[in-house]
Amino acid sequence: MEFIGRDSITSLSNPGVVSRQLLNPDNSSSARVTVTEVHLEPGAFQPRHIHEHSEQIWYALQGSSRLLLDGGTEREFQAGDVVRFEDGDVHGLQNGGEGEFVYLSVTAPPIHFGYAYQDKKQ
């Protein structure tokens, strides 16, 4: 068993985006998965990107947003929806709603997401 205490959870942030690193290579010995809780303020976005060697599953917990997909396409993504991106799938997110958007992300194999964020806070 491995217990991750709240003091071991780091928050990474960019303007309007906070990513709580619930289980990642810094606080877990898991070689299989990274779990993050991501909060986007209204108007905030995560630009289109890919993960060449990891798949990702997003579960929308609160609010509504737009998935930013390959070829400039978009799709609504709201609380209760689940989306899975295969290795190499283009994906991003735009919170065009009036309230905060929150989703849970599971990434396998794990990725250390520090490279994608400007600020790191305990």
N, C-alpha and C positions, 0 to 999 in steps of 0.2 A: 504494500500500500504506500501511496505517496500523498501527503497532505500539503496543499499550497495555502499558506496563511495569507490573509489580506495584506500583510506587510511585505509580502514577496511579489505582489502584483504591481507592475510598472505601467504607467500611462505614457503613451507616446502621443504627440499632438502636432497638427498643422493647423493653419487658420480655419476655425469652425469645425474641426474634426478632432475627437479624442478617441484613441484606441487603447483599451485596457487589455494588457497582455496577460490573460488569465492563466494560460499554460503555454510556456514557450521554452526555447533552449536555455534561457537564463535562469528559470526557476523550476525546471523539471528535467528529469532524466529520460523522458519519453523520446524515442527515436521515431515515433509514428505520427504525431499530430501536434498542431498548434491550435489553441482556442483563444479567440479574441472577442471582446464586446466593443462595438464601435458606435459612437454617438456623433451625429452630424447635425449642426445647427441649421436653421432655415437658410437656404442659399449656398450652403457648403457643398463641396464635391470632392470626389476622389477621381482623378483623371483615368482615362482608359489605360490599361496596362495588361501584361500577361505574366504568368508564372510558368516558365518552361517545363519545370519538372515536378510540379505539385498541382493537385486538384483542390478546389475550394468549394465549400458548401456554405451558403448564407441563409440564415433564418431571420426573417424580419419580425422584430418584437414590438415595435411601436412606430406609428406614423406611416407616411407614404413617401415614395421617392421614384426616381426614374433610373433604371439600369442603362448604362451607356455601353453599347455593344459594338461588335465589329461592323465596319462599313458605315459608321455614323448612325446606325439604328438605335432606337431606344424602346424600352418596355416598362410599363408600370410595375412597381415592386412595393407591396404594402404589408402591414402587420398580418402575420399568419402565412405568408408566402414563403416558399423555399426555392432556392435556385442552386444548381450545381454547375460549376465550370470545370471542364476537363483541362488537363495540361495544355498550355498554349492558347486557351480561349481568351479573346479580348474581353475585358470587363472593366467597368467603372461605375460610379454612382453620383447622382445629383439630387440633393434634397431641395425640391422646388416647393415643398409644402410650407405651411405656416408654423408648424411645430417641429420639435426635435424628432429626428429619425434614429432609431436604434436597431442594430442587427447583431446577431451572433455569427461569427465566422469560424469554421473548422477547416484547417489546411493540412493536407497529408501528401507527402511527408512534410515535416515541420519546416517553417521558414522563420528566420529571425527578421522581423519587420523594421528594425531600427533604421535601416538604410532609407526608408521611405518617409521618415518623419523628421521634423526640425527640432522638436523639443522632447526631452525624456524627463519624467517626474515619477518619484516613488509614491 
